[in-house]
Amino acid sequence: MIVSKCAICGGKVEEQEISEEVVRVGNDFVIVENVKAGVCVECGERYYPPGVVDRLRDIERSIRDRKRLKKLDVIGSTYI
């Protein structure tokens, strides 16, 4: 466990596997699933283990190249 008490609201932090939106490229966005994080049960603030944020940033940098974005599976559409 990273922390047990939220620095924002003082709520309890529980370890969970979450989905994290990593990057938007135009109208496309990429979600990384099964990211381990501590999540405050009161306000939703997220706390990541060492190295997770760096890995998410690495994924973001690699996906900004549109060619790599096209290699990912399309799972739906977004409409406004």
MDTraj code that builds the backbone (N, CA, C; nanometers):
import mdtraj as md
import numpy as np

residues = "MET ILE VAL SER LYS CYS ALA ILE CYS GLY GLY LYS VAL GLU GLU GLN GLU ILE SER GLU GLU VAL VAL ARG VAL GLY ASN ASP PHE VAL ILE VAL GLU ASN VAL LYS ALA GLY VAL CYS VAL GLU CYS GLY GLU ARG TYR TYR PRO PRO GLY VAL VAL ASP ARG LEU ARG ASP ILE GLU ARG SER ILE ARG ASP ARG LYS ARG LEU LYS LYS LEU ASP VAL ILE GLY SER THR TYR ILE".split()
xyz = np.array([
    [0.0855, -0.1183, 0.0000],
    [0.0000, 0.0000, 0.0000],
    [0.0896, 0.1239, 0.0000],
    [0.0532, 0.2207, -0.0786],
    [0.1310, 0.3435, -0.0915],
    [0.1100, 0.4340, 0.0288],
    [-0.0128, 0.4706, 0.0536],
    [-0.0514, 0.5508, 0.1700],
    [-0.1831, 0.4942, 0.2221],
    [-0.2130, 0.5202, 0.3472],
    [-0.3388, 0.4704, 0.4015],
    [-0.4415, 0.5817, 0.4212],
    [-0.3931, 0.7073, 0.4200],
    [-0.4811, 0.8222, 0.4431],
    [-0.4600, 0.9258, 0.3329],
    [-0.5686, 0.9771, 0.2777],
    [-0.5634, 1.0738, 0.1683],
    [-0.5087, 1.2086, 0.2171],
    [-0.4144, 1.2625, 0.1422],
    [-0.3564, 1.3929, 0.1747],
    [-0.4530, 1.5073, 0.1435],
    [-0.5519, 1.4832, 0.0602],
    [-0.6470, 1.5870, 0.0206],
    [-0.7602, 1.6009, 0.1228],
    [-0.8267, 1.4889, 0.1548],
    [-0.9456, 1.4961, 0.2397],
    [-0.9352, 1.4170, 0.3690],
    [-0.8299, 1.3385, 0.3824],
    [-0.8144, 1.2570, 0.5022],
    [-0.8870, 1.1239, 0.4973],
    [-0.9506, 1.0934, 0.3840],
    [-1.0245, 0.9675, 0.3697],
    [-0.9325, 0.8471, 0.3616],
    [-0.9914, 0.7292, 0.3724],
    [-0.9183, 0.6033, 0.3636],
    [-0.8782, 0.5753, 0.2183],
    [-0.7541, 0.5301, 0.1984],
    [-0.7048, 0.4959, 0.0651],
    [-0.6983, 0.3443, 0.0541],
    [-0.7602, 0.2904, -0.0500],
    [-0.7620, 0.1467, -0.0741],
    [-0.6925, 0.1156, -0.2058],
    [-0.6198, 0.0038, -0.2095],
    [-0.5536, -0.0377, -0.3332],
    [-0.6581, -0.0939, -0.4285],
    [-0.6513, -0.0494, -0.5539],
    [-0.7451, -0.0942, -0.6573],
    [-0.6721, -0.1065, -0.7901],
    [-0.7333, -0.1794, -0.8832],
    [-0.6883, -0.1786, -1.0217],
    [-0.7849, -0.0876, -1.0961],
    [-0.7286, 0.0133, -1.1623],
    [-0.8113, 0.1146, -1.2278],
    [-0.7777, 0.1225, -1.3760],
    [-0.8599, 0.1945, -1.4494],
    [-0.8307, 0.2297, -1.5884],
    [-0.7871, 0.3753, -1.5879],
    [-0.6843, 0.4056, -1.6637],
    [-0.6280, 0.5405, -1.6657],
    [-0.6237, 0.5915, -1.8093],
    [-0.6861, 0.7078, -1.8336],
    [-0.6756, 0.7705, -1.9649],
    [-0.5360, 0.8301, -1.9746],
    [-0.4592, 0.7834, -2.0707],
    [-0.3196, 0.8231, -2.0807],
    [-0.3017, 0.9424, -2.1725],
    [-0.3658, 0.9411, -2.2879],
    [-0.3388, 1.0463, -2.3854],
    [-0.4574, 1.0637, -2.4784],
    [-0.4777, 1.1869, -2.5194],
    [-0.5734, 1.2179, -2.6256],
    [-0.4938, 1.2677, -2.7458],
    [-0.5274, 1.2146, -2.8621],
    [-0.4669, 1.2598, -2.9867],
    [-0.5827, 1.2960, -3.0781],
    [-0.6093, 1.4253, -3.0924],
    [-0.7272, 1.4687, -3.1671],
    [-0.8511, 1.4211, -3.0946],
    [-0.9373, 1.3474, -3.1652],
    [-1.0576, 1.2921, -3.1039],
    [-1.0367, 1.1509, -3.0501],
    [-0.9157, 1.0992, -3.0628],
    [-0.8850, 0.9655, -3.0143],
    [-0.8255, 0.9740, -2.8748],
    [-0.8503, 0.8723, -2.7941],
    [-0.7834, 0.8665, -2.6655],
    [-0.7500, 0.7222, -2.6327],
    [-0.6487, 0.7055, -2.5488],
    [-0.5983, 0.5735, -2.5135],
    [-0.6179, 0.5531, -2.3639],
    [-0.6706, 0.4376, -2.3279],
    [-0.6913, 0.4017, -2.1885],
    [-0.6051, 0.2800, -2.1573],
    [-0.5313, 0.2880, -2.0471],
    [-0.4536, 0.1748, -1.9990],
    [-0.5332, 0.1129, -1.8847],
    [-0.5614, -0.0162, -1.8967],
    [-0.6410, -0.0852, -1.7958],
    [-0.5515, -0.1580, -1.6966],
    [-0.6097, -0.1921, -1.5819],
    [-0.5439, -0.2708, -1.4775],
    [-0.4200, -0.2036, -1.4210],
    [-0.4299, -0.0726, -1.3978],
    [-0.3213, 0.0031, -1.3350],
    [-0.3421, -0.0043, -1.1842],
    [-0.2413, -0.0486, -1.1100],
    [-0.2523, -0.0548, -0.9642],
    [-0.2325, 0.0844, -0.9067],
    [-0.3230, 0.1222, -0.8176],
    [-0.3161, 0.2543, -0.7545],
    [-0.3884, 0.2498, -0.6213],
    [-0.3519, 0.3418, -0.5332],
    [-0.4294, 0.3651, -0.4130],
    [-0.5341, 0.4699, -0.4477],
    [-0.6593, 0.4460, -0.4126],
    [-0.7681, 0.5380, -0.4462],
    [-0.8426, 0.5750, -0.3179],
    [-0.8593, 0.7054, -0.2955],
    [-0.9331, 0.7521, -0.1785],
    [-1.0803, 0.7180, -0.1961],
    [-1.1393, 0.6552, -0.0934],
    [-1.2798, 0.6167, -0.1010],
    [-1.3727, 0.7370, -0.0863],
    [-1.3208, 0.8498, -0.0383],
    [-1.4019, 0.9703, -0.0194],
    [-1.4003, 1.0616, -0.1424],
    [-1.2812, 1.1007, -0.1881],
    [-1.2715, 1.2016, -0.2949],
    [-1.2197, 1.1466, -0.4280],
    [-1.1688, 1.0223, -0.4303],
    [-1.1223, 0.9621, -0.5549],
    [-0.9784, 0.9945, -0.5920],
    [-0.9078, 1.0703, -0.5081],
    [-0.7665, 1.1010, -0.5362],
    [-0.6894, 0.9706, -0.5549],
    [-0.5965, 0.9699, -0.6518],
    [-0.5213, 0.8489, -0.6838],
    [-0.3758, 0.8639, -0.6418],
    [-0.3213, 0.7552, -0.5903],
    [-0.1814, 0.7483, -0.5489],
    [-0.1192, 0.6282, -0.6184],
    [-0.0076, 0.6529, -0.6894],
    [0.0536, 0.5478, -0.7698],
    [0.1832, 0.4981, -0.7068],
    [0.2103, 0.3671, -0.7204],
    [0.3378, 0.3145, -0.6725],
    [0.4539, 0.3740, -0.7527],
    [0.5747, 0.3684, -0.6981],
    [0.6907, 0.4212, -0.7711],
    [0.7017, 0.3580, -0.9104],
    [0.7302, 0.4413, -1.0086],
    [0.7506, 0.3955, -1.1456],
    [0.6262, 0.3948, -1.2327],
    [0.5069, 0.3925, -1.1749],
    [0.3843, 0.3838, -1.2553],
    [0.3638, 0.5106, -1.3380],
    [0.3797, 0.6272, -1.2773],
    [0.3604, 0.7527, -1.3511],
    [0.4633, 0.7637, -1.4634],
    [0.5870, 0.7247, -1.4362],
    [0.6897, 0.7268, -1.5413],
    [0.6510, 0.6352, -1.6565],
    [0.5989, 0.5179, -1.6268],
    [0.5579, 0.4233, -1.7318],
    [0.4404, 0.4790, -1.8117],
    [0.3433, 0.5418, -1.7437],
    [0.2308, 0.6023, -1.8151],
    [0.2780, 0.7145, -1.9070],
    [0.3753, 0.7927, -1.8619],
    [0.4307, 0.8992, -1.9477],
    [0.5058, 0.8407, -2.0665],
    [0.5773, 0.7293, -2.0465],
    [0.6449, 0.6626, -2.1579],
    [0.5431, 0.6161, -2.2619],
    [0.4326, 0.5590, -2.2150],
    [0.3261, 0.5150, -2.3056],
    [0.2702, 0.6340, -2.3818],
    [0.2471, 0.7454, -2.3121],
    [0.1946, 0.8661, -2.3768],
    [0.2876, 0.9141, -2.4867],
    [0.4169, 0.9218, -2.4577],
    [0.5130, 0.9686, -2.5589],
    [0.5148, 0.8772, -2.6805],
    [0.5097, 0.7466, -2.6587],
    [0.5159, 0.6543, -2.7717],
    [0.3887, 0.6582, -2.8554],
    [0.2742, 0.6865, -2.7942],
    [0.1471, 0.6861, -2.8667],
    [0.1252, 0.8152, -2.9452],
    [0.1891, 0.9223, -2.9066],
    [0.1707, 1.0482, -2.9794],
    [0.2114, 1.0360, -3.1263],
    [0.2890, 0.9346, -3.1593],
    [0.3205, 0.9029, -3.2986],
    [0.1971, 0.8314, -3.3550],
    [0.1255, 0.8957, -3.4466],
    [-0.0016, 0.8431, -3.4996],
    [0.0118, 0.7006, -3.5538],
    [0.1287, 0.6634, -3.6044],
    [0.1466, 0.5282, -3.6564],
    [0.1258, 0.4251, -3.5462],
    [0.1763, 0.4533, -3.4294],
    [0.1599, 0.3601, -3.3174],
    [0.0155, 0.3563, -3.2712],
    [-0.0531, 0.4684, -3.2784],
    [-0.1932, 0.4739, -3.2382],
    [-0.2766, 0.3804, -3.3254],
    [-0.2448, 0.3706, -3.4539],
    [-0.3203, 0.2864, -3.5462],
    [-0.3018, 0.1383, -3.5166],
    [-0.1967, 0.1001, -3.4437],
    [-0.1722, -0.0405, -3.4114],
    [-0.2570, -0.0886, -3.2942],
    [-0.3227, 0.0022, -3.2231],
    [-0.4031, -0.0356, -3.1081],
    [-0.5415, -0.0824, -3.1520],
    [-0.6069, -0.1623, -3.0683],
    [-0.7421, -0.2093, -3.0970],
    [-0.8424, -0.0978, -3.0728],
    [-0.9328, -0.0782, -3.1680],
    [-1.0410, 0.0195, -3.1518],
    [-1.1542, -0.0539, -3.0794],
    [-1.2018, 0.0052, -2.9677],
    [-1.3049, -0.0625, -2.8898],
    [-1.4368, 0.0147, -2.8873],
    [-1.4421, 0.1282, -2.9541],
    [-1.5662, 0.2047, -2.9553],
    [-1.5477, 0.3393, -3.0218],
    [-1.6500, 0.4205, -3.0148],
    [-1.6465, 0.5539, -3.0734],
    [-1.6951, 0.6538, -2.9698],
    [-1.6534, 0.7790, -2.9857],
    [-1.6982, 0.8851, -2.8988],
    [-1.7718, 0.9877, -2.9819],
    [-1.8876, 1.0311, -2.9344],
    [-1.9678, 1.1275, -3.0079],
    [-2.0008, 1.2450, -2.9181],
    [-2.0115, 1.3630, -2.9784],
    [-2.0529, 1.4828, -2.9040],
    [-2.1856, 1.5294, -2.9636],
])
top = md.Topology()
chain = top.add_chain()
for i, resn in enumerate(residues, 1):
    res = top.add_residue(resn, chain, resSeq=i)
    for name in ("N", "CA", "C"):
        top.add_atom(name, md.element.get_by_symbol(name[0]), res)
traj = md.Trajectory(xyz[None], top)
